[in-house]
Amino acid sequence: MARKKTYTIPTIKLRRHQEGKTNYRKRLGLLKARKPRLVVRKSLKNLLVQLVQYRPAGDRILASAHSHELYKLGWKASGKNIPAAYLLGMLIAQKAKKQQIREAVLDLGLQVSSKGSRIYAVVKGAREQGLQIPVNEEILPSLDIVNGKVVVSYAQLLKKEKALYEKRFSGYLKHGCDPEQLGKMIQDIKNKIVKQ
């Protein structure tokens, strides 16, 4: 007597899940909040911050801020460091205010959550400008870091050793930025962002 073979249908993962681009379980949790998502994406030299609203036909970008916008405001340091991320957070919050957006949820995507990172510097800047984002206060970077005081004190410490100073701050010096004046530059950019 012949036996029936039982076949199991293999589960096929969605394309973006197979490519390692989307965690659908995490995405569904974010979409259930029914709030815009604050999406922070990092490249080698820049940061991109967007407020994204879910639509069944496809996500819609409500506001966007890129490191290049900081350069237009007079920023001379790197576009990927923690103070730049903090200023981008302030910039995206100002754009959100103009569109009457008051709250959002943080979308890390597949990035690893790390205490005091650039992602949380963006959140700190956005929260200071009034955008409500639910995160634990302990995970945000300190004010000394986002305001550049740590860099300034390190630059003053290395000022005595010229070769090491030039090596450590070559990126700043290449763009004509004095690392000891970083705190003043951050404050100038903050004032320009608030006036927009």
C-alpha positions in Angstrom: 0.0 0.0 0.0 1.3 3.4 -1.0 1.7 6.0 1.7 0.8 9.6 1.3 3.8 11.9 1.5 3.2 14.9 3.6 4.7 18.1 2.2 5.4 21.2 4.2 5.3 24.5 2.5 8.5 26.4 3.2 8.0 29.9 4.7 9.4 32.5 2.3 10.7 35.6 3.9 9.9 39.0 2.4 12.6 40.4 0.2 13.7 43.2 2.5 13.9 40.8 5.4 16.0 38.4 3.3 18.4 41.2 2.4 18.7 42.2 6.0 17.2 45.7 5.5 13.9 45.5 7.5 12.9 44.0 10.8 9.2 43.7 10.2 8.3 42.8 13.8 10.0 45.9 15.1 8.5 48.0 12.3 5.0 46.8 13.2 5.5 47.9 16.8 6.5 51.3 15.7 3.6 51.7 13.3 1.1 50.7 16.1 2.1 54.0 17.8 0.4 55.9 15.0 2.9 58.7 15.3 5.6 59.9 12.9 8.8 58.1 13.1 12.1 59.9 13.7 14.5 58.1 11.4 18.3 58.6 11.8 20.6 57.2 9.2 24.4 57.5 9.2 26.8 57.4 6.3 30.6 57.6 6.5 30.7 61.5 6.5 27.1 62.7 7.1 23.9 62.2 9.0 20.4 62.2 7.6 17.4 62.7 9.9 13.8 62.4 8.7 10.3 62.4 10.1 8.4 59.7 8.3 4.6 59.0 8.4 3.3 55.6 7.4 0.9 55.4 4.4 -0.5 52.1 3.0 0.7 53.2 -0.5 4.2 54.0 0.9 5.8 56.0 3.7 5.7 59.8 3.4 8.6 62.0 4.5 7.2 65.0 6.5 10.5 66.7 7.2 14.2 66.1 6.6 17.5 67.5 7.8 21.0 66.6 6.4 24.5 67.5 7.6 24.9 69.7 4.5 22.3 72.1 5.9 24.6 72.7 8.9 27.4 73.7 6.5 25.1 76.3 5.0 24.6 77.7 8.5 28.3 78.1 9.1 29.3 74.7 10.6 33.0 73.9 9.8 33.5 70.7 11.7 32.6 67.2 10.8 29.1 66.5 9.7 29.0 63.1 11.5 30.1 63.9 15.1 27.9 64.1 18.2 27.6 67.9 18.3 26.6 67.9 14.6 24.0 65.2 15.4 22.7 67.3 18.3 22.3 70.4 16.0 20.5 68.2 13.4 18.0 67.2 16.0 17.3 70.8 16.8 16.9 71.5 13.1 14.5 68.7 12.5 12.4 69.8 15.5 12.2 73.3 14.1 10.9 71.9 10.8 8.5 69.7 12.7 7.1 72.8 14.6 6.3 74.5 11.3 4.2 71.5 10.3 2.5 71.3 13.8 4.2 67.9 14.6 4.6 67.7 18.4 5.6 64.1 19.0 7.4 61.2 17.3 8.8 57.7 18.0 12.5 56.9 17.4 13.1 54.4 14.6 16.6 52.9 14.9 16.0 50.5 12.0 18.7 47.8 12.2 21.2 50.0 14.0 22.5 49.0 17.3 21.4 51.1 20.3 24.4 52.5 22.1 24.2 54.8 25.1 25.3 58.4 24.3 25.6 57.7 20.5 25.0 60.1 17.6 21.4 58.7 17.3 20.6 59.8 20.9 22.4 63.1 20.3 19.8 63.8 17.6 17.0 62.8 20.0 18.4 65.2 22.7 18.5 68.1 20.2 15.0 67.4 19.0 13.7 67.1 22.6 15.2 70.4 23.6 13.3 72.1 20.8 10.0 70.7 21.9 9.6 67.5 19.9 8.3 64.8 22.3 10.2 61.5 21.8 9.8 58.8 24.5 13.3 57.6 25.5 15.1 57.1 28.8 17.0 60.2 29.9 20.0 58.1 31.0 20.7 57.0 27.4 21.1 60.5 26.1 24.6 62.1 25.9 25.6 64.7 28.5 25.5 68.4 27.8 29.3 68.7 28.0 29.5 66.3 25.0 26.9 67.8 22.8 28.1 71.4 23.5 31.7 70.5 22.6 33.2 71.1 26.0 34.9 67.7 26.0 36.6 68.5 22.6 37.6 71.9 23.7 39.2 70.7 26.9 41.0 67.9 25.0 42.3 70.5 22.4 43.6 72.7 25.2 45.3 69.7 26.8 47.1 68.7 23.5 48.0 72.3 22.5 51.4 71.9 24.1 52.3 69.0 21.8 52.0 70.5 18.4 52.5 67.3 16.3 49.9 65.3 18.3 47.5 68.3 18.3 47.7 68.6 14.5 47.3 64.8 14.1 44.2 64.5 16.3 42.5 67.6 15.0 43.5 67.5 11.3 39.9 67.3 10.2 39.1 70.5 12.1 42.2 72.3 10.9 41.7 71.3 7.3 38.4 73.0 7.2 39.6 76.1 9.0 38.0 75.3 12.3 39.8 76.0 15.6 38.8 73.1 17.9 39.2 75.3 20.9 36.4 77.5 19.5 34.0 74.6 18.9 31.7 75.5 21.8 31.3 79.1 20.5 30.5 77.7 17.0 27.9 75.3 18.3 26.2 78.2 20.2 26.2 80.3 17.0 24.6 77.6 15.0 22.0 76.9 17.8 21.0 80.6 17.7 20.6 80.5 13.9 18.5 77.3 14.1 16.2 78.8 16.8 15.7 82.0 14.7 14.5 80.0 11.6 
